[in-house]
């Protein structure tokens, strides 16, 4: 590498950085041995034809499996990865459901070693096998401790769209959790591939439109199917984890995968990832892979793919996930100008304020913020309206489909009749709207008129 990894302009967040734990007590299980044999097999399709530049960059320690979180941080520092979501391996199917490889408590302890670089991603798998109520309880427990992102690994459990999981999805939606799911194929038996086909997400996303879902591995090899699911469901995000090394070893293959994803959902719902499992080389290959990647002009011409801009890369590397997790991606977490405040301290949400000021700020926000449901052709979607009233003048913000849309120049009369106009940001550009309705006793009941039809806006 001949560049400063902390000056490349790309804040990097990995949503799939596994910690393995001490394998000694479970290595004798046939299922565990089957799993690791599959890992050896994965090395061939991902690293075949690796360029000499990559091989010269990777050091021996990066090819040695490690259970030490310090080894993860060492790779992060080398390749300029700002934040890792530490995800403990469950893989209870490999042990006959007798034990996990690594617990969420182990992950929590690892996070505490570097809370400015690590955040916890509790693994809630399996859900059906251990009881939906138990999984919900654990999700609530970790959210109380500040967790925002979770993993469900269906190959060790049941179909993604198993109706018995609906109470779990409903609770995750209510809590505002970000839920990561393995999609496509089970790369590591004894996990069952039939449990994770991406079309199963269609049912979940339809019934829980407010549940933010990250589909790991782009649904490979069913990437086209996943793209179609995500096209119709704006709450589904596509994650490149595991596949990014192809940007170096099979660039035309990777260009097809990324080019099609951008065609269907744009750059705002694509997320980078490593799927590292104890090897620093996985972090290196994923980081270097996207860094200088460009969709070949030949494929742009043949397939109508858009060229990849630096702004696209900023969103994919960390900007999109940063928005979901509330992480400031404008300040790097490594290098000479590193920010060292905790990512896991809820108090960081209120900076440089006294307790009295913080209490007033929260009270003011609570008075002005209103959770709403906005009707769309895809069904009712959650949103938020902020109303600032000054006499008969009205201003504020409509937050909808991950976009904040500010407005000014509105009005409200003594009877609570409101009217204002503005633009809604969508994947197809800005859509002008005019809203009329009522705001009485803290309840919003209004209609937004747009060229695409009328949208009702009602308080939850």
N, C-alpha and C positions, 0 to 999 in steps of 0.2 A: 504494500500500500504506500502510495506517495502523496497522500493527502491527510490533512488534519481532520480526524473523524468528528470533532466537535465544532467544526466550522463548515460542514457541508450543507447546513441549512435545513436538515431533515430531523425533526424530533421523532424518535422511534419508540413505539410501545409494542411489546410482544404480548398478545393475549393468550399465547399457548407455550409457556415456558414450564415444562414439567420438572418436578423434583421426584426422584425415584425412592429415596429412603434406603434403609439397610435391607438388602435382598437376602441376606444370609438365612433368616428363618423360613423363607418360602422358596428358595431355589430348588428344593427337591421335588416340588410339585411338577408333574408332567405338563400341565397347562402353562406353567411359568417357562419351562424349557421350550415349549412350542412357540410361545410369544417371542422369546429372544432369538430363536432361529429365524422367525419372520423379520425381525429387525435387521439381521444380517442380509436377508434377501432384499430389503428396501434399499440398501446401500448401492446395489447395482443400477437400478433404473434412475436413481437420483444423481449419482456421481459419474456414470459412464460418460466418457469424453470430456471430463473436467479439464478446463484449460490449465496450462502450465502456471499461469499467473495465480490461480487459486491454490494449486498444490504447493507453490512456493510460499504462499502467505500462511497456510495452516501449519501450526507447530505441533510437535508430538503430543504435548499435553492436551491439545484440543481433540485428539482422536482417542483419548483415554476416558472411559466412562467414569464419572465422578458423582458422588452423592452430596458433595460439599457445596453449600450455597456460595461460598467464596469463589469457587471455580466459575459459577454463573456470572458473578460480578466481574471476574477477571476477563471473561469473554466480552461482556457488555462494555467494559472500558476500552478493550482493544478495538472493537468495531463500532463504537459510538451508539450503543443502544441505551436510551435514557431510562426506560422503565420496563420491568418484567412483571407480568402477572404470574405469580408462582402457583402452579396447578399441580396438586399431588395426584400421583397415579393411584387409581382404585384397583382396577383389574381383578375384581373379586371372582370373576368367572374362572380365572386361572388357578385359583386355590379352592375351587368347589364352594365358594362363598363362605369360606371359613375365616378369612382375614383380608384386610387391605394391604397393599404394598406400603402405602404412606398415608397418614391421616391428615385431616384438615388442621388438627392441632399441631402436627409437625410443621405444616406449611406456615401456620401463624408464627411459630417460634422462629422460623427462618426469616420471615418478613421483618421481625423485630431487629435483626442484625443490621439491616440497612433500610429503614422505613422511608427514606427519601428516594430509594431506587426500586424497592419491591412493594407490590401490593398483593393481597391474598385473593386467590380465585378458588373458593371452596369447591370441591368435587362432590356433588350430591348423588352420584351414582353408587349403586343401582337404586332406583326409586321404587319400582314395583316389587322387586325381590325382597326389600327390607321394609316395605310399607310406606304408602304415600304420606300418611300422617307424620311418620318419623322424618321423612325427607323435608316436609314443610316446616316442621319444628326446627330442624337444623338450619334451613335457609333463614328463618326468622332470627335464630340465635346469631348467625354470622352477620346478618344485616345490622343487628343491634351493635355489633362490634365494628361496624364501618364498611363491611364488604359490599361491593356494588356489582361485581361480575362473578358468574357461577358457571360450572360446567356440568353438562349431562351427557354421559357416554352410553348411548342406547345399545350398542352391540353386546354389552354384557347384561342387558336387562330385558327389553321388549321393544316393540315397534314405537317409533317416535309419535305416531298418532293413535296409540292405544288409548281408548276412551277412559281407562282407569287412571290415566295421568292427568285428566282434565282439571281436577281440583288443585293439583300442583301448579299447572300452568296459570290457572286463574289467580292463585295467591301470588305467584311471581309477577304477574301483570299488575296486581294491586300494589305490590311493594315497590314497583319500579325497577325490578332487577334486570340486569343484562344477562341473558342466558345463551351460553355457547353450546353448540351441539356438533357432534361428529356426524358428518354427512358423506355419502358416496358409497364407499366400500370399507369393510373392516380389513385394514392392512395387516392386522396382527391376530390370527386365530389364537384362542378359540372363540373370539368375538364373532357374532353372526352378522354377515353383510345384509341379510334381508331386513334387519331391524333399522337400517339407517339410510334407505334410499331417499334422496332429497324431495321427491314428490310427496312424501309423507308430511313434510313441513307445510304443505299447502293447507291441510286441514287445521293445523295448529295456528298458523298465521291468520286464517280466516276467522276462527272463533275467538282469537285473542289478539285483535289488531293493535292493542297498546303494548303488547309484550315485545320487547326489543330482542331479536334473535340474531346471533352471529353463527353462520354456517361454516364450520371449519372445513378446510381442504377443498373448498369450491365444489363439493359434491362429486369430486373426481371418482370414476371416469364419466359421471353423469352431469357434467358441467352445464350442458345445454338445458337439461331439465331444471337444474337449480336456477339458472338465469330466468327461465320462464316463471318459476315460482316467485322469485324476487321482483320480477317486472310488475306483477300484480299486487304485491304486498310490500309497501314502503317500510314496514317494520323488520324486513329481512335484510341482513348485511352479509356480504360475501367475503370470506376470509381466505387468503392465499397461503396459509400455513402449510408447510411441508413441500409445496410446489415451487417456491421461489428459487431454489437452486437451479431449476431448469432455465432460468434467465441466463445462467452461465454455461450450463452443460447442454441444453437443448433450446436455444433461444427462439427458434421458429415455433416450437411447440408451446412455449410459455407465451409467446406473442399472441397465438390464437386464443389461449385461455383468457389472458388479460384483455385482449382486444374485444372479444365477445362480451365479457363482463361489462366493460365500459359502454359498449353498444346498448346493453339492456338496462343498466341501472345508473350509468354515469360514474364519475370518480368519487362521488360523495358517500357511496355505500360499499366501498371496497376497503378491506382492512388487511394490512400486512401481518405476517406472523412467521415464527420459526419452527414450531413443533419440536423444539429441542428436548432431548431426553437424556441429559447428563453428558452431552458431548458439545464442547465449545465450538467445534467445526460447524455444527448446524446453525449456530448464531452467525458465524462468519459467512457462510455461504448465502444465507438469506439476506444479510445486510449488504454484502457486496453485490449480490444478484440484482437487486432493484436499483442500487445506487446510480449506475451509469446506463441502465437498460433503456433502449428505445425500440419501439415496434419497427421492424425493417420497412423501408419505403416500399419494397416490393409487395408486402402484405397490406400496407395502407392502400396501395393502388388496386390490388386484386380483390380485397375483401371490404374496402371502405372503412378500415380502422382509422381512428384518430391518432395523431402523434401524441406521445406521452410528454406532458409538460412538467416542469419543476413543481408547479402548483399542484398538479395531479399527484406527484410523488409525495409532496408534503401532506396531503390529505390521507393518502394510502398508508404511508409510514407511521403516522401517529395522529394527524389532525382529526380524522373521523372518529377514532376510538377515544381520543381525548375529549371530544364533545360528549360522547356517551357517558364517560366516567367523571367528567368535571375536572379534568387535568389541564393546567395551563401549559400549552405546548409552545409558548413564545420564549420560555426560559429553559435552557438546556440543563440537564441533570448531571453532566460530567464535564471535565475539562477545567481550565483555569477560572472560568466564570460560572461554575456550577452553582445551582441553587440547592441548598441542603435542608430545606424545611420538610417536615414529614408529610407523606402522601396519605397517611393513615390516621391523622389527627383531625377529628371533626371540628376542633376549634380553629383550624386553619381557614375555615370558611369565613370567619370574621377576623379581619386583620387590623391592628392598630386602633382598636376601639375599647372604651371602658365597658365594664359589664352593663352600666346603665344605658350607654349608647347602643350597645348590641341589643339590649332588650327592646329599646324603642325602635331600632331598625327592623327587628323581627316583627314587632307589632304593626308597624306601618306597612310592611310587605304583606302581612296577613290580611290587612284591611283592603289592600288594593288588588290582590291576586285572586283570580276566580278560575277554578277548574271547570272546563266546559266539554261538551261533546259536539263535534262538528259533523254534520251529515255530508257524505260524499258518495259517489257511485260505488265506492268500495265498502260502504257501510259507515257507521258512526265511528269516528276516530277521536282520540283524546286531544285536547288542546288546553291552552291557558290564555286568559285575557287579563291584562293589567290596565286598570282604569284610573287615570289621574283627573280628578274633578276640581276645577277652580271656578267657583260660581256657576255660570252656565257654559263654561268652556270645557272641552273634553279632549284628552290626549291619552296615549298609552301604547300598548303592544299586543298583537295577537301572535301567539306562539303555536305553530301548527306544522306537523310533518318535519320536525327538526329545524325549522326556520323561525326566527324572530322577525316580525313585521311591524315596525313602528308606524304610528299615525299621529297626526296633529290636526287642528282645525275642526274638531268635532263639537257637538253641542248636546246639552241635556237640559230639559226644562223642569219646572217644579213638579210635574206629574211623573217624572222619571222616563220620559220619552227621549231616546238617544238616536243620534245619527252621526255618521262619520264615513270617510272614504279613504282608500289607500290601495296598496298593491300586495298581493300574496305571492311569495316566492315559491315556485314549483320547479320540477325537473324540466318543464317545457318553457321556462322563463317566468316573467312576472305577469300575474293576472290581476287586472284592476277590479276593485269591488266597491260597492256602496252598501252600507249597513244601516238598517233602521230597525227599531224595536224598543224594548223597555228594559230598564234597570231599576228594580224595586226590591227593597228589603234584602239587598245582596244577591238577588236572583237576576240572571241575564236571560232574556228570551228575545232573540233577534233573527233576522234573515239577511244574508249577504247575497246581493245580486251580482252575478258575474256573467261573462259571455259564455261560460261553460254551464250555466244553469244556476239555480238558487241553492244556497247552502244554509241550513238552519243551524243556529248556534244557541245552545241551551246549557244552563248550569247543570252539573251533575247532581 
